[in-house]
């Protein structure tokens, strides 16, 4: 069969009324990831109440996160933006002394056309503290894309060459060393001898530290050395980006960052499927290996072994169907993995589809469907949630992966759900964590199995309209 | 610009949506960018709601920003009208979209031409009022809209109900223990022989609103929500208003006495004194608690109270008058209604604090070192840091404020619940101190440590660091599983690779 006669993926764009979390959500995980940062969200009460109430971050994040709440005077331009931001940032610098202040622009700063990018360099010079501007607004972006805007902004701050030798750096950090006395060095020790000689490689995407270690080890097994991560644990440790540095993403929602790295920093992007699921992780590593001309070692065995270890879970979902309403842009990767597990996917809703950045992932999805002999899913960009509910009612899928607003009502109508947001926050990347994805996916099925004899499937009175 | 870490009251549109989605068969359309529609998540998750939240966001994106909404909002209203046939569609912007200065009233007028149901624009200034004020205003707006409509159609029912009856105004979705208070107030009214004419907005139909004037009086249990409606009904329909929150034994009695007065002025002849006496002295446990030896031990203990006007004022009075607890500070975040609060609590506390700044309250608590705090989730958090117990008595709401069991704050059962809350807050505090003195009695942790010290396996530095990143509550399990795996395979040293291999093998 030639490529032309193969069934093609069906793309649809409903441009409907859909729900995702606001892109400023990224503050919730980025402030934890970048330990010396301070995030200042410049927006309204609506933004602040979201982070406080829906995300529940405010109370715990207090030391390194705050709202610059816009008031009537700011909106009507009676107040001077520069002076106002200077007042707030001076206070933050005095009270918290972070290495960087990240300004998160919102819909409101877009609408009142507040010139954050113009103000930041001036204030940065005056206060002597780096200010990074990210426009994580809901007019242009959905949920996880907030991280994309921050990383794209940070990509411009990465040094273009190693500033000084390691010794000099160690010397300068003598005081810091004293302060962190007793704290062991956490990064995996990278001995030069264990690695193949290859051009520098930088990974982009914010992952929890254990996952970073995990992926670092997987690549180390192939003799590949990671020269840095965007973001690093500290703003002061951003990776060096030179012309020709190879970059590869770990998450499907980072298309702007990828573009910035290629166009502004002249990096070479490795377009690979994403390291989600054993199939995706293998394909991701293989792609990186192939770029560096390395023959991958033991990957097939490794993948087989992971599948073997998950057999008890895959048994539960084989032959079942899963419907993605669309929320966090991880949908294509997750669908591809679940199809490989033996599931069918009638529809993948997704807030935004970058067919170029996700190209390798889409190709793998298509191939996976062929391998497994299942129909190709319809990919619906910007879906209309109301229409989706009608389709769910008609299809009655075994599982719906959905945002938090629809989960309880669907459960009440006897439809199994899993919160999409859990996949955003859980550690799902790499070989080792693949089982954790299935742990999440199978939970509603296992729960229902545990309760199956009770006969409590429908907990609403009439056939309620959706 | 204001540096803010915490908000006690939400933005205005949340108030409007709370009212709209409380009514039966009313739909709200938000004119808002993606992400501003988290109200649906809050309602679905916090209220554990079985039905889809009747709120749809008409998305404002870059396109709308560039060209204006054009037909989008109107289309979304008429579409929803066809899909769900709501009685009423309420249109609201958010802080963000309100500055676009689109003529939303025009959208509403145009949609009304086609829609079978009613269409209304929530009339709220998103930068001047908060959630509570907006909820109060939207409820009044909807009530006025339907009474006006009925009057125009000559549809207003005449006269009062035969039996004494009440409208309970202000019970709403996402309110602090509102669902339980609703049940308790219904019980109380039944005990008093008063018919419920209407409860609004929770589960009410807008078609019933025209019957509101038939009630003998309006009861507004919460000062934050319902006062505007009740005043409107008072001015336009001459309906008496009872605005005493029946929270605590003393105030519940005062509320009932006021109801008695209002009813008897209209020709009823009721005497609730025997009921109040019976409840207070023999049925309710709260009055007895006040006289019990347990409560004696609370005498003179210092407490800080902070919350919305209704709950903070009521709590201050209960602690001070009914339990002999020394309220060193009573505060509210309802700045817009500060005078009332001062007047209410002035004589029951040492100082009054009116503030929306959580740090100001936290500092005051740290300075005053009370034995207990009765506040919001924020003060609970402050209390944790300072090691002071805190009972949560007011919004902002949290999943913990939607208990499945029956936990009202108003009426006689509410008084019992408050006693439990107060007593448990203080005793737990005391227990903490005892534990500190005697070094605790839970030695499990120590045993685990002894066992792992005997371990013959050596964890290398990276693996140890990795292990320490595992959350505390499963760390022991991960450690045991990894060591078991290492022993089985004959590894002497545990490296990162061994750790991950173990994880893959065990599947944990």
Contacts between the chains, C-beta under 8 A, distances in Angstrom:
chain1	res1	chain2	res2	distance
A	17	B	56	5.4
A	17	B	57	5.8
A	17	B	58	6.3
A	17	B	59	6.0
A	17	B	76	6.7
A	18	B	34	7.6
A	18	B	59	7.4
A	19	B	34	7.7
A	19	B	37	5.5
A	19	B	40	6.4
A	19	B	41	7.9
A	19	B	57	6.7
A	20	B	34	6.1
A	20	B	35	6.7
A	21	B	35	6.0
A	21	B	38	7.0
A	21	B	41	7.8
A	22	B	34	7.1
A	22	B	35	2.6
A	22	B	36	6.9
A	22	B	38	7.2
A	23	B	35	6.5
A	24	B	35	7.4
A	25	B	35	7.9
A	42	B	1	7.8
A	43	B	96	8.0
A	44	B	11	6.7
A	44	B	94	7.8
A	44	B	95	3.6
A	44	B	96	6.2
A	44	B	126	7.9
A	45	B	7	6.4
A	45	B	10	7.0
A	45	B	11	3.9
A	45	B	12	7.9
A	45	B	95	5.8
A	45	B	130	7.5
A	46	B	11	4.5
A	46	B	13	6.9
A	46	B	36	5.7
A	46	B	94	5.0
A	46	B	95	4.5
A	46	B	96	6.3
A	48	B	4	5.9
A	48	B	7	5.5
A	49	B	7	5.6
A	49	B	10	4.4
A	49	B	11	5.5
A	49	B	14	6.8
A	50	B	35	7.0
A	50	B	36	7.7
A	50	B	38	5.1
A	52	B	6	6.5
A	52	B	7	6.0
A	52	B	396	7.5
A	53	B	10	7.1
A	53	B	38	7.4
A	53	B	42	6.0
A	53	B	396	7.0
A	54	B	38	4.2
A	54	B	41	5.2
A	54	B	42	6.2
A	58	B	5	6.3
A	58	B	6	5.8
A	59	B	6	6.9
A	59	B	377	7.4
A	59	B	378	7.0
A	59	B	381	5.3
A	62	B	5	5.1
A	62	B	6	7.8
A	65	B	5	7.9
A	66	B	3	5.5
A	66	B	4	6.7
A	66	B	5	5.5
A	67	B	2	7.9
A	67	B	3	7.3
A	67	B	4	4.4
A	67	B	5	7.2
A	68	B	1	5.0
A	68	B	2	7.4
A	68	B	3	6.4
A	68	B	4	7.9
A	69	B	1	6.7
A	69	B	2	4.4
A	69	B	3	7.7
A	69	B	4	4.6
A	70	B	1	6.3
A	71	B	1	6.7
A	71	B	2	6.1
A	71	B	127	6.8
A	72	B	127	4.4
A	72	B	128	7.0
A	74	B	1	5.6
A	75	B	99	5.6
A	75	B	127	6.5
A	79	B	1	7.1
A	84	B	1	4.0
A	85	B	1	7.0
A	87	B	1	7.4
A	88	B	1	6.0
A	88	B	3	5.1
A	91	B	3	6.3
A	92	B	3	7.7
A	106	B	96	7.5
A	107	B	33	4.5
A	107	B	36	7.5
A	107	B	60	7.6
A	107	B	96	4.5
A	108	B	95	6.8
A	108	B	96	5.0
A	108	B	99	7.0
A	110	B	65	7.3
A	111	B	65	6.8
A	111	B	96	6.5
A	111	B	99	5.6
A	111	B	100	6.4
A	112	B	99	6.6
A	137	B	33	7.1
A	138	B	33	3.8
A	138	B	34	4.1
A	138	B	35	3.9
A	138	B	36	6.5
A	139	B	33	5.2
A	139	B	34	7.6
A	139	B	60	6.7
A	139	B	61	5.5
A	139	B	62	5.1
A	139	B	65	5.9
A	140	B	61	7.4
A	140	B	62	5.5
A	141	B	34	7.9
A	142	B	34	5.8
A	142	B	35	7.7
A	143	B	35	7.5
A	184	B	461	5.3
A	184	B	464	7.6
A	184	B	465	5.6
A	185	B	461	7.8
A	186	B	462	7.6
A	186	B	465	5.0
A	188	B	462	6.2
A	188	B	496	6.8
A	189	B	462	7.2
A	209	B	469	6.1
A	210	B	466	6.4
A	210	B	469	5.5
A	210	B	470	7.9
A	213	B	462	7.8
A	213	B	466	6.5
A	213	B	496	6.6
A	214	B	500	6.5
A	217	B	496	6.2
A	217	B	497	6.8
A	217	B	500	7.1
A	305	B	504	7.3
A	306	B	504	6.5
A	309	B	504	5.5
A	309	B	505	6.9
A	309	B	507	5.6
A	310	B	507	7.4
A	312	B	507	7.8
A	351	B	34	7.7
A	386	B	56	7.2
A	386	B	83	6.9
A	389	B	52	7.5
A	403	B	41	7.1
A	404	B	41	4.5
A	404	B	44	6.4
A	404	B	45	5.5
A	405	B	37	7.9
A	405	B	40	3.7
A	405	B	41	4.7
A	405	B	44	5.0
A	405	B	53	6.4
A	406	B	44	7.3
A	406	B	52	7.0
A	407	B	44	7.0
A	408	B	44	5.1
A	408	B	45	7.2
A	408	B	48	6.1
A	408	B	49	6.0
A	408	B	50	6.4
A	409	B	44	6.7
A	409	B	49	7.0
A	409	B	50	6.1
A	409	B	51	5.7
A	409	B	52	4.6
A	412	B	50	3.9
A	412	B	51	7.5
A	431	B	504	7.1
A	432	B	500	4.9
A	432	B	503	5.5
A	432	B	504	5.6
A	435	B	504	7.5
A	435	B	507	5.4
A	459	B	50	6.2
A	460	B	50	5.5
A	460	B	51	7.1
A	464	B	51	6.7
A	465	B	84	7.1
A	466	B	52	6.5
